[in-house]
Every structure is written in C-alpha cells, then in structure tokens.
Amino acid sequence: MNFIALKMLTGDRAKYLSLIFTVAFASFLLANQVSIFCGIMLRTASQVVDVADADLWVMDRETQYAEETKAFTDNALYRIRGITGVDWAVPLYKGYARATAADGKFRQVILLGLDDATLVGAPRQMLLGRFEDLQIPDAVIIDRAGYAYYFPGESLALGKTFELNDHRARLVGIAEASAPFATFPVFYSRYSQALNYVGRERNLLSYVLVKAEPRVSLDGLSDRIESETGLRAATTEDFKWQTIGFYLKNTGIPVNFGITIALAFLVGAVVAGQTFYLFTLENLKQYGTLKAIGVTDGRIIGMILLQALTIGSLGYAIGMGIAALFFEITLLHIPTRGIVLLWQAVIGTGITVLIIIAAASSASGGCWCSSLRSCFEDSEDERKRDCGSLPGAA
Amino acid sequence: MNANEIAVRCRALHKEFGDGDSRIEVLRGVDLSVYLGEMSFLMGPSGSGKTTLLSVIAGLLDKTRGEIEVLGQRFEQLSSQERIRFRRDNVGFVFQQYHLLPALSAAENAAVPLLAARVPRGAALAKAKRLLEELGLGPRMHALPAQLSGGEQQRVAIARALIHEPHLILCDEPTAALDHETGQAVMALLVQSAKREDRAVIVVTHDNRITEFADRVALMDDGRIQRVEENGERPRAQGINRKRPPLDVISRGVGL
C-alpha cells in the first residue's frame, strides 16, 4: 500500500509541492533564526572564547560580563601566582582605544594587552605575520575585519601605522579573530604597551588568566583564589555563559529573536500542519473507500504517516539545504562572519518538524474513520434522513 | 458455498441513530434473506433505509438490535479489525460515484483489494490487467480515472469489486451517475461478470429500468421490507443469464 500512499500524495502536484515548500520554508526559518540568534549571542563572549590557553579568568568580584571590566591592582597577580595549584598566571588588559589610520580614518577598537613574556591569549590563526612579532616595539596585530575596515579592498599587507590614543603603533600581523558583539576591530599588543596606549590610571589590570596544575580541580582552585584574593575566579566556560546570560537578561535581543523563532514555529505548526491536515481531509473519501474495501486501520494510519514523513523529510532536507547555502554565503561577508548553521539548530528543527507532522497526521488520522459511510452515497433526502445524526457523515 | 444457500440473513434488524429526542430509527425490523447465485435488488423511496441496510450488511455500521448473519458470520463476534479483514476477503463494493483513487491508473485501482490482502504488486497488477482486458478496458488500463468516461470508471470499479473473488458484492446505486444506455450496459456487465453460484450480489437502486437484471427484488419502505418479488414475478431481460456474449462485446455494443 506504500506506493498507493505515495501516489495519492504526489497525484496533485500543486498541493504536493506547496506542502513541501511550506515545510521547507518553516524549517529554513527555524534553523536560520536559531543559528543567527545563537551566533550573535556567542559573539558577546568572543574575546573569552578566543583565549584557549587559560583555565580560569580572575576578575573583580562585581564583574557582570566580559565587556565591562573594573581594573584591580597588579599585586593580585603575584598573590595568585603563589596559590597552591596555580601552574601559571598572567595579566590581560582588555579595554577600548581610539585607533586612527594614516588617512585619518578612525574607530573605537577593542584593545587586548597580552602578557609581555608569554603572549598568552594571542590569536591562534594568523593570516599574515607572526604573533611573536608583538615583542617588537609599538607592534600591534589587527583582526581581519578591522583591517578590511581601515583598508577596504586592499590585499593584506604589514607595516602600516596607526595612532592608538595618540601613540604610534605598527602593524606586524593580521589575524582571524572571533567577531565581537559590537563589531569593533580588535587590536592585540603586549600588556605593557597596552597600558601606554590607554594612559595612566592607578590600576589597569583587567583580568588574570590562570592555568591550573595538572589534576587540580578547577572548582577547588577557584574557591582558593577567591578566598585568598577577594576577587572572583571563573572557568572560561562559566565566564562565557555569564557574559551571554547578561545579554540575554539585559537586552531586547532574545525577545526580538524569540518572536521570530516563535513565528517560524507557528508558520511551521499552523501552516504546514494545517496544510497537511487539509490534504488528509480532502482524501477522507479515498481512505473511507480503502477501509470499506478492507484496508486495516493500521495500514491506513501507516499510509498517512508515510505521506507525512515524505513531506516532512523532503521539506526539511530542502529547508536545511537552503539554510546551509544561506550561511555559506553570509560566512564570506565580514559583518556576518562566524555565524554558522549550528548542528543543534539542524537537529532541533528536525525534531520540531517531526512533532508538527506527527501532530498533523494524528489530528487527521482521527477523521478518516468518520468518512467511511460517505462512500455509500444516496440521494440528498435519504442521506439527510439516514445519516443526518452521524458525526462526519456528509 | 453453493447456489441457493443463504448468503445474508437479517431477522428483526433494527438500526437507530442518536439518543433521546434526536433518536431516529432508520431500520425497524428488517427481515431479509439473500441467496448465493442470485442478484438481489433493494429498492424503495428515498429515506426508506436502503443505504443503511447495505452499510449494516457490509459491517460498516453496527445494528442496534436483531440478528444479522453474513456468509455464516455474525459481526458481533468479530473485532473491528477482524471485520475489516472479513470484508477484505469476502466482500466487493461498487459505489455510485465509483470512488476510484484519482492518482492511480485503472489497473492500479482494480488491484487495490489484492494489495490490501498483501498480494505482491506485480501479481496483483497482472491479475487486474487480465480482468480489465476481459471487461473491455484493455487499451485504457493505464488511464487515470479523470481520463475515463463514467461507464469506464464504473467498469474499473466492477473489476475492483471482482478481483479478489469475493462471495458477496454490494452495489450502491451503480447506475445512478450514468445515462440509461450506459447504465444498462454496466448492469449487463455486472450480471455477466459477477454472477456465480458461490456469490451473492446485492444492488441498492432507485432505477426501475434495471430491475430486469434482478433475480429477487426486495421493496423497502419506512425501514422495513414490504415485499419481496422473486424471479419470474417481474419481466426479465431475455437471455441475460442464459446466453452470455463476451463482455467486451457488450461494452462495445453500447459504446462504453
């Protein structure tokens, strides 16, 4: 009976294609919006995620998220280095500076000052130059997006100069860095040099990056650092989620995307579900005929499920294909770089489509039984008389 | 099963719909016997309960009270799924509006009962094609229902009713959607192809012009069988059951 189910499905080409298109559209919208939302949220923690070497971030106790820092005294660094279980601890400056190119083009930039000796936190993926060259006086590394802003259309080249808050800086490397939330260019320099760029405050140490000794519990080490320094220590993962959580709680982004995702779900559930439901209702007489002929309930339900699965899987596959194509294209553009089709969104959308289709099938599955008697048609008068009180008898 | 054995026996059969004030009693004590080897007609005015009786005989509706036995089987002893399987193995249907599946070809439509009985698709289609050839639809077996005339569609429906060789064929107004000539041809075809000693055919109809094909006519009114006229009480078409021309000749003769 499977081929009958598929022929019934594909018999009306226009309806069949509209069903697939609806599921494809809903799938695309769901996966697309969820991935963009997650991509944007992950951007808020870009600078945290990009530091792969450290286990713990030590910061002021009141720090809410990565962008907002309150500097603390350099003494804390030495105290942390003396705590049992700390393999190494290095300073990290994170702040903002104004970078002006030779042609006068300027922009607020994120400035990261890396430990002079070890350069912990340096970008992993260098597109041009070597990160070790940060040891050269006045050396800075810029991210690809920043370079494209200052020198649009130019091929990557080193040796260009900037003014960073009126201090000279020379480009020694171009790196690939995760896109920051505010899309500011990212500049890397040595810690000591970064302090020169931003001027003098009493305290300038934003974070201390800590590597734990092997087999030392990170939770236990965090507790020790917090109790001995009065600062706060968080794992990279915890700090990332704390930062993301801040944006989720304090911005309208989740509401905005939530509405879009809910709309996508509604489009999927209502339009795709209803279209399939109506499709099955239109076929009720055919199912009634099959049941009268002797096709069992189980096989009819199997036929409806096969139709639903066919539509669902084809629509889902097309939707995911379009979504993948979308992200392949947007990945090439600097403003949307780093936002990818997440596997979690792909799986989640698949489950959602399955639920929608299953709900629509079960809703329509309950109706075909009542269509059975309509196979026997009589004159209008007799039907009114004979069947008027029967549910679904038409 | 042999001719003159009872295929369907109804005794004091009642069928009601609804409850309380909205209760309608459509069948009010039907007594009826249908015999193997015969073509029995159920006739009567609109609202007399013919279709309801046919539905109860088919096991599509449950009786309210009374007795009904179909091919020696009491439906109340069967589960719903057993009843469906009983229908699949023993009953063929011809509907007024044909109810062919629009996406399937004529051959595929005719093969549906065999496919429902899990006969392999190739074998089912081969048998359907042979049957359609016999019914004069050889050149049209790949056509979709929408590409067939009303008479051709009804012939496909007859093929579908016959293909699994059931012992009981139920026809609901098989000629109502056809013009007189085509209706006559369809009935002749039905008689030629469906009448067998081990098979009973029940035809519900309003159409007085086809009663010549009946062996027995049960007249229904107000939910009861008022009278049964047996073979010989009405004028019958000469030679219908005696000399059988090939089926495709009958079809072509009336331009189906």
Boltz contact constraints between the chains, C-beta under 6 A:
constraints:
  - contact:
      token1: [A, 1]
      token2: [B, 115]
      max_distance: 6.0
  - contact:
      token1: [A, 7]
      token2: [B, 103]
      max_distance: 6.0
  - contact:
      token1: [A, 7]
      token2: [B, 104]
      max_distance: 6.0
  - contact:
      token1: [A, 8]
      token2: [B, 103]
      max_distance: 6.0
  - contact:
      token1: [A, 11]
      token2: [B, 102]
      max_distance: 6.0
  - contact:
      token1: [A, 11]
      token2: [B, 103]
      max_distance: 6.0
  - contact:
      token1: [A, 286]
      token2: [B, 101]
      max_distance: 6.0
  - contact:
      token1: [A, 289]
      token2: [B, 99]
      max_distance: 6.0
  - contact:
      token1: [A, 292]
      token2: [B, 93]
      max_distance: 6.0
  - contact:
      token1: [A, 293]
      token2: [B, 112]
      max_distance: 6.0
  - contact:
      token1: [A, 293]
      token2: [B, 113]
      max_distance: 6.0
  - contact:
      token1: [A, 293]
      token2: [B, 116]
      max_distance: 6.0
  - contact:
      token1: [A, 294]
      token2: [B, 84]
      max_distance: 6.0
  - contact:
      token1: [A, 294]
      token2: [B, 87]
      max_distance: 6.0
  - contact:
      token1: [A, 294]
      token2: [B, 88]
      max_distance: 6.0
  - contact:
      token1: [A, 294]
      token2: [B, 116]
      max_distance: 6.0
  - contact:
      token1: [A, 295]
      token2: [B, 116]
      max_distance: 6.0
  - contact:
      token1: [A, 296]
      token2: [B, 81]
      max_distance: 6.0
  - contact:
      token1: [A, 296]
      token2: [B, 84]
      max_distance: 6.0
  - contact:
      token1: [A, 372]
      token2: [B, 60]
      max_distance: 6.0
  - contact:
      token1: [A, 373]
      token2: [B, 55]
      max_distance: 6.0
  - contact:
      token1: [A, 375]
      token2: [B, 95]
      max_distance: 6.0
  - contact:
      token1: [A, 375]
      token2: [B, 99]
      max_distance: 6.0
  - contact:
      token1: [A, 376]
      token2: [B, 51]
      max_distance: 6.0
  - contact:
      token1: [A, 376]
      token2: [B, 55]
      max_distance: 6.0
  - contact:
      token1: [A, 376]
      token2: [B, 172]
      max_distance: 6.0
  - contact:
      token1: [A, 377]
      token2: [B, 96]
      max_distance: 6.0
  - contact:
      token1: [A, 377]
      token2: [B, 97]
      max_distance: 6.0
  - contact:
      token1: [A, 378]
      token2: [B, 51]
      max_distance: 6.0
  - contact:
      token1: [A, 379]
      token2: [B, 46]
      max_distance: 6.0
  - contact:
      token1: [A, 381]
      token2: [B, 46]
      max_distance: 6.0
  - contact:
      token1: [A, 381]
      token2: [B, 47]
      max_distance: 6.0
  - contact:
      token1: [A, 382]
      token2: [B, 46]
      max_distance: 6.0
  - contact:
      token1: [A, 382]
      token2: [B, 47]
      max_distance: 6.0
  - contact:
      token1: [A, 385]
      token2: [B, 47]
      max_distance: 6.0
  - contact:
      token1: [A, 386]
      token2: [B, 26]
      max_distance: 6.0
  - contact:
      token1: [A, 386]
      token2: [B, 51]
      max_distance: 6.0
  - contact:
      token1: [A, 386]
      token2: [B, 52]
      max_distance: 6.0
  - contact:
      token1: [A, 389]
      token2: [B, 17]
      max_distance: 6.0
  - contact:
      token1: [A, 389]
      token2: [B, 18]
      max_distance: 6.0
  - contact:
      token1: [A, 389]
      token2: [B, 22]
      max_distance: 6.0
  - contact:
      token1: [A, 389]
      token2: [B, 24]
      max_distance: 6.0
